[in-house]
Amino acid sequence: MGMSINTNIAANNSYRNLTNTQNDLSKSLEKLSSGLRINRAADDAAGLAISEGLKSQVGGLTVASRNAQDGISVIQTAEGSLSEVHSILQRIRDLAVQAGNDSNNTTSRQAITTEVTALTTELTRLSDATNFNGTKLLDGSKSSLSFQVGADAAASSQISVDLTGANIKGLAAALTTGSAGAVVAVATPTLVTGATKFSITSGTTTSTVSVTLGSAGTYNTVQDVADALNSDTGFKAGLTASVNSANKLVVTALNGGTVVGGNTAGTHASAGTGFAVSAAGAAGALDFSTASGAAAAITAVDAQITGVSTARAQLGAAQNRFESVIRNLSVSKENLSAAGSRIRDTDMAEEMVKFTRANILSQAGTAMLAQANQTTAGVLQLLR
């Protein structure tokens, strides 16, 4: 090979190798300092796409876990108030049992009514006061609440909590005190005769009870009419009749529902059958003025206690479901994080080996480049 000075092939070769080594060294330093194997798409295009998808899932699962925790907090808020509702209803039931004893005089029964009125008022207040982050839970304004417990938009990523059974405002309205049922004046008992119907409305359900009374002249007093009604099998299965202090017929539903009486369901009795039209009592009211009214109140309160128990059971089941969701999300998040780490994170030990190699090669390349630059210096000997 001839001796030339314009083109130093050895130096060019050493420089090229040194440049490649410096690039490798720079990449190793970047990976070691960031802890990431993939710092840009050029490092691993496919790996970057996969790891970004996993990153989205992990972030979504983290937020979903917090959402599930919020769901538990909402349920605990509602269920805690329902626990007090149960206590109030149990007290109302105790008072109803007490009112069923005829050893109570009018003043005693009025005292019972006063306490029950105060308790039902508290139920109304409690339904308005129970809220989570401004959302009322027990006033019937929300039939259900939806919680996002997954990382995607699929229906399986949402859980709905049913609040229809936790309408305490409606419950309080169904337990108002007063003269329960339909109050019907019997102007002339001897004229009472023929078919008479009573409608019972409890919540959203309305049923009808038909009674066929005796011929005209069969009944001489309002109490005779009440006794005739109470002796009818269909009537006494859902209703009870009594006579109040104003000598008016009071028809009360055993389930505490609203009663409207008359010869056509949904209307009051007409004077043509011996009945005079009169206003109905308070809707779903509790009547403690008589033993029969107290018995009906017990049945009505029992129905409400059962409803609240069912609502609390549903909320408890939902809370257990949320806790299961949180555990599942934690496992999924852990596994997805591990998968993303294997793709994107730097293996520090392996990368340090590469860095050490590149560092040594860089030093050696620099030395060899210096030596290659000196090889053409021999030409000077020929020029002397």
RABELLIN-V499525 format. One record per pair of residues at least 12 apart in sequence whose ideal C-beta (glycine too) atoms are under 10 Angstrom apart, sorted by the first residue. I is the first residue (numbers start at 1). GAP is how many residues later the second one is. If there is no record, write none. Layout:
i-><I;I>
gap-><GAP;GAP>
This chain:
i-><3;3;3;3;3;4;4;5;5;5;5;5;5;6;7;8;8;8;8;8;8;9;9;10;10;10;10;10;10;10;10;11;11;11;11;11;11;11;11;11;12;12;13;13;13;14;14;14;14;14;14;14;14;14;14;15;15;15;15;15;15;16;16;17;17;17;17;17;17;18;18;18;18;18;18;18;18;18;19;20;20;20;21;21;21;21;21;21;21;21;21;21;22;22;22;22;22;23;24;24;24;24;24;24;24;25;25;25;25;25;25;25;25;25;26;27;27;27;27;27;27;27;28;28;28;28;28;28;28;28;28;28;29;29;29;29;30;30;30;31;31;31;31;31;31;31;31;31;31;32;32;32;32;32;32;33;34;34;35;35;35;35;35;36;36;36;36;37;37;37;37;37;37;37;37;37;37;38;38;38;38;38;38;38;39;39;43;44;44;46;47;47;47;47;48;48;49;50;50;50;50;51;51;51;51;51;51;51;52;52;52;53;53;54;54;54;54;54;54;54;54;54;54;55;55;55;55;56;56;56;57;57;57;57;57;57;57;57;57;58;58;58;58;58;58;58;58;58;59;59;60;60;60;60;60;60;60;60;61;61;61;61;61;61;61;61;61;61;61;61;62;62;62;62;62;63;63;63;63;64;64;64;64;64;64;64;64;64;64;64;64;64;65;65;65;65;65;65;65;65;65;66;66;66;67;67;67;67;67;67;67;67;67;67;67;68;68;68;68;68;68;68;68;68;68;68;68;68;68;69;69;69;69;70;70;70;70;70;71;71;71;71;71;71;71;71;71;71;71;71;71;71;72;72;72;72;72;72;72;72;72;73;73;73;73;74;74;74;74;74;74;74;74;74;74;74;74;74;75;75;75;75;75;75;75;75;75;75;75;75;75;75;75;75;76;76;76;77;77;77;77;77;77;77;78;78;78;78;78;78;78;78;78;78;78;78;78;78;78;79;79;79;79;79;79;79;79;79;79;80;81;81;81;81;81;81;81;81;81;82;82;82;82;82;82;82;82;82;82;82;82;83;83;84;84;84;84;84;85;85;85;85;85;85;85;85;85;85;85;85;85;85;85;86;86;86;86;86;87;88;88;88;88;88;88;88;88;88;88;88;88;89;89;89;89;89;89;89;89;89;89;89;89;89;90;90;91;91;91;91;92;92;92;92;92;92;92;92;92;92;92;92;92;92;92;93;93;93;93;93;93;93;94;94;94;95;95;95;95;95;95;95;95;95;95;95;95;96;96;96;96;96;96;96;96;96;96;96;96;96;96;96;97;97;97;97;97;98;98;98;99;99;99;99;99;99;99;99;99;99;99;99;99;99;99;100;100;100;100;100;100;100;100;100;100;101;101;102;102;102;104;104;104;104;106;106;108;109;109;109;109;109;109;109;110;110;111;112;112;112;112;112;112;113;113;113;113;113;113;114;114;115;115;116;116;116;116;116;116;116;117;117;117;117;117;118;119;119;119;120;120;120;120;120;120;120;120;121;121;122;123;123;123;123;123;123;123;123;124;124;124;124;124;124;124;124;125;125;125;126;126;126;126;126;127;127;127;127;127;127;127;127;127;127;127;128;128;128;130;130;132;136;136;137;137;137;137;137;138;138;138;138;138;138;138;138;138;139;139;139;139;139;139;139;140;140;140;140;140;140;140;140;140;141;141;141;142;142;142;142;142;143;143;143;143;143;143;144;144;144;144;144;145;145;145;145;145;145;146;146;146;146;147;147;147;147;147;147;149;149;149;149;149;149;150;150;150;150;151;151;151;151;159;159;159;159;160;161;161;161;161;161;161;161;162;162;162;162;163;163;163;164;164;164;165;165;165;165;165;165;165;165;165;166;166;166;166;166;166;166;167;167;167;168;168;168;170;170;170;170;171;171;171;171;171;171;171;172;173;173;173;174;174;174;174;174;174;174;174;174;174;174;174;174;174;174;175;175;175;175;175;175;175;175;176;176;176;176;176;176;177;177;177;177;177;177;177;178;178;178;178;178;178;178;178;178;179;179;179;179;179;179;179;179;179;179;179;179;179;179;180;180;180;180;180;180;180;180;180;180;180;180;180;180;180;180;180;180;180;180;180;180;180;180;180;181;181;181;181;181;181;181;181;181;181;181;181;181;181;181;181;181;181;181;181;181;181;181;181;181;181;181;182;182;182;182;182;182;182;182;182;182;182;182;182;182;182;182;182;182;182;182;182;182;183;183;183;183;183;183;183;183;183;183;183;183;183;183;183;184;184;184;184;184;184;184;184;184;184;184;184;184;184;184;184;184;184;184;184;184;185;185;185;185;185;185;185;185;185;185;185;185;185;186;186;186;186;186;186;186;186;186;186;186;186;186;186;186;186;186;187;187;187;187;187;188;188;188;188;188;188;188;189;189;189;189;189;189;189;189;189;189;189;189;189;190;190;190;190;190;190;190;190;191;191;191;191;191;191;191;191;192;192;192;192;192;192;192;192;192;192;192;192;192;192;192;192;192;193;193;193;193;193;193;193;193;193;193;193;194;194;194;194;194;194;194;194;194;194;195;195;195;195;195;195;195;196;196;196;196;196;196;196;196;196;196;196;196;196;196;196;196;196;196;196;197;197;197;197;197;197;197;197;197;197;197;197;198;198;198;198;198;198;198;198;198;198;198;198;198;198;198;198;198;199;199;199;199;199;199;199;199;199;199;199;200;200;200;200;200;200;200;200;200;200;200;200;200;201;201;201;201;201;201;201;201;202;202;202;202;202;202;202;202;202;202;203;203;203;203;203;203;205;205;206;206;206;206;206;207;207;207;207;207;208;208;208;208;209;209;209;209;209;209;209;209;209;209;209;209;209;210;210;210;210;210;211;211;211;211;211;211;211;211;211;211;211;211;212;212;212;213;213;213;213;213;213;213;214;216;216;219;221;221;222;222;222;222;222;222;222;222;222;223;223;223;223;223;224;225;225;225;225;225;226;226;226;226;226;226;226;226;227;227;228;229;229;229;229;229;230;230;235;236;237;238;238;238;238;238;239;239;239;239;239;239;239;239;239;240;240;240;240;240;240;240;240;240;240;241;241;242;242;242;242;242;242;242;243;244;244;244;244;244;245;245;246;248;248;249;249;249;249;250;250;250;250;250;250;251;251;252;252;252;252;252;252;252;252;252;252;252;252;253;253;253;253;254;254;254;254;254;254;254;255;255;255;255;255;255;256;256;256;256;256;256;256;256;256;256;256;256;256;256;257;257;257;257;257;258;258;258;258;258;258;259;259;259;259;259;260;260;261;261;261;262;262;263;268;284;284;285;285;286;286;286;287>
gap-><372;373;375;376;379;372;375;370;371;372;373;374;375;370;369;361;364;365;366;367;368;363;366;358;359;361;362;363;364;365;366;357;358;359;360;361;362;363;364;365;357;360;355;356;359;350;351;352;353;354;355;356;357;358;359;350;351;353;354;357;358;349;353;344;345;347;348;351;352;343;344;345;346;347;348;349;350;351;346;338;341;345;336;337;338;339;340;341;342;343;344;345;336;339;340;343;344;335;330;331;333;334;335;337;338;329;330;331;332;333;334;335;336;337;332;12;15;16;324;327;328;331;318;323;324;325;326;327;328;329;330;331;322;326;329;330;13;316;321;12;314;315;316;317;319;320;321;323;324;314;316;319;320;322;323;313;311;312;309;310;311;313;316;15;308;309;310;14;304;305;306;307;308;309;310;313;314;12;13;14;305;306;307;308;305;307;301;299;300;297;293;295;296;297;295;296;294;289;290;293;294;288;289;290;291;292;293;294;288;291;292;283;287;281;282;283;284;285;286;287;288;289;290;281;282;285;289;95;96;280;93;94;95;275;276;279;280;282;283;93;274;275;276;277;278;279;281;282;92;274;88;90;91;92;97;269;273;276;88;89;90;267;268;269;270;271;272;273;275;276;89;267;268;271;275;85;86;88;266;83;84;85;86;87;88;93;94;261;262;265;268;269;84;260;261;262;263;264;265;267;268;83;260;263;80;81;82;83;90;91;92;255;258;259;262;79;80;81;82;91;253;254;255;256;257;258;259;260;261;253;254;256;257;62;63;77;78;252;74;75;76;77;78;88;90;247;248;250;251;252;254;255;75;246;247;248;249;250;251;253;254;59;60;246;249;57;58;59;61;63;71;73;87;89;241;244;245;248;57;62;70;72;86;88;237;239;240;241;242;243;244;245;246;247;56;239;243;53;54;55;56;58;60;61;52;53;54;59;60;67;83;85;88;90;233;234;237;240;241;58;87;232;233;234;235;236;237;239;240;50;45;46;48;49;50;56;57;85;87;44;48;55;56;83;84;86;226;227;229;230;233;225;229;38;39;42;46;84;37;38;41;42;45;53;81;83;86;87;219;220;223;226;227;218;219;222;223;226;32;28;30;31;32;34;35;38;80;83;84;87;220;30;31;34;82;86;212;213;215;216;217;218;219;220;211;215;24;25;28;210;20;23;24;27;28;31;83;85;194;205;206;208;209;212;213;204;205;207;208;209;211;212;18;204;207;16;17;18;20;21;24;191;193;199;202;203;206;16;20;190;191;192;197;198;199;200;201;202;203;204;205;206;197;198;200;201;204;14;190;196;12;13;14;17;187;188;189;190;191;192;194;195;196;198;199;188;190;191;192;193;194;195;196;197;198;190;193;188;189;192;184;185;187;190;139;183;180;178;179;180;181;182;184;185;178;179;177;65;174;176;177;182;185;64;65;173;174;175;176;63;174;62;173;59;60;61;170;172;181;185;58;59;60;61;169;59;53;56;58;51;52;53;54;55;56;57;166;51;55;50;15;45;46;48;49;50;52;181;15;44;45;47;48;49;51;52;43;44;47;12;13;42;43;46;12;13;14;39;40;41;42;43;44;45;46;13;40;41;36;38;13;27;33;24;26;29;31;178;25;28;29;30;31;32;33;34;173;24;27;28;29;30;31;33;23;24;26;27;28;29;30;31;33;22;26;28;19;21;22;24;25;17;19;20;21;23;24;16;17;18;19;20;14;15;16;17;18;173;12;13;14;15;12;13;14;171;175;178;172;173;176;177;179;180;175;178;179;182;178;181;182;185;159;162;163;166;158;153;154;156;157;158;160;161;149;152;153;156;148;151;152;143;147;150;142;143;144;145;146;147;148;149;150;141;142;144;145;146;148;149;36;140;144;136;140;143;33;114;134;137;113;132;133;134;136;137;140;132;109;110;111;28;29;81;82;83;84;109;110;111;112;126;127;129;130;133;81;109;110;111;122;125;126;129;105;106;107;108;109;110;105;108;109;110;111;112;120;103;104;105;106;107;108;109;110;111;65;67;69;71;73;100;101;102;103;106;108;110;111;114;60;70;71;72;73;76;77;78;79;100;101;102;103;104;105;106;107;108;109;110;112;113;116;117;120;17;19;58;59;60;61;68;69;70;71;72;73;75;76;77;78;79;80;99;100;101;102;103;104;106;112;115;16;17;18;57;59;66;67;68;69;70;71;76;77;78;79;80;86;87;96;97;98;99;61;63;65;66;67;68;69;76;78;85;95;96;97;98;99;12;14;38;41;57;64;65;66;67;75;76;77;78;84;85;91;92;93;94;95;96;37;61;62;63;64;83;84;86;90;91;92;93;94;33;35;36;37;38;39;40;57;61;62;63;83;87;88;89;90;92;35;84;87;88;89;28;31;83;85;86;87;88;28;29;30;31;32;33;34;35;36;58;60;85;86;26;27;28;29;30;31;34;84;25;26;28;80;81;82;83;84;21;22;23;24;25;26;27;30;32;33;36;37;57;77;81;82;83;19;20;21;22;23;24;25;26;79;80;81;17;18;19;20;21;22;69;78;79;80;15;16;17;18;68;69;78;13;14;15;16;17;29;33;36;39;55;65;66;67;68;69;73;77;78;79;12;13;14;63;64;65;66;67;68;69;70;72;12;13;31;36;37;40;41;43;53;55;61;62;63;64;67;68;71;54;58;59;60;61;62;63;65;66;67;68;38;39;51;52;53;54;55;56;57;58;59;60;65;52;56;57;58;59;65;82;83;36;51;53;54;55;56;57;82;98;101;52;54;55;81;100;104;50;52;51;52;54;59;60;31;46;48;50;58;30;52;57;58;20;23;25;26;27;28;29;30;42;44;50;52;56;22;24;25;53;55;17;18;20;21;22;23;24;25;28;30;40;50;16;20;22;12;15;16;19;50;60;61;14;57;58;55;22;26;19;20;21;22;24;25;26;27;28;18;19;20;24;26;19;16;18;24;49;50;14;15;16;17;23;24;25;66;14;16;13;12;13;20;22;32;12;62;16;18;17;15;16;17;19;21;12;13;14;15;16;18;20;22;57;12;13;14;19;50;52;53;55;56;59;20;51;45;47;48;49;50;51;54;47;37;43;45;46;49;44;45;32;28;30;12;20;26;29;31;37;39;40;42;43;29;30;29;33;34;35;38;40;41;43;44;45;47;48;31;43;46;47;38;41;42;44;45;46;49;29;41;44;45;47;48;27;28;29;30;31;40;41;42;43;44;45;46;47;48;26;27;39;43;46;22;23;24;25;26;27;21;22;24;25;26;20;21;14;17;19;13;15;12;12;16;20;12;15;12;14;15;13>
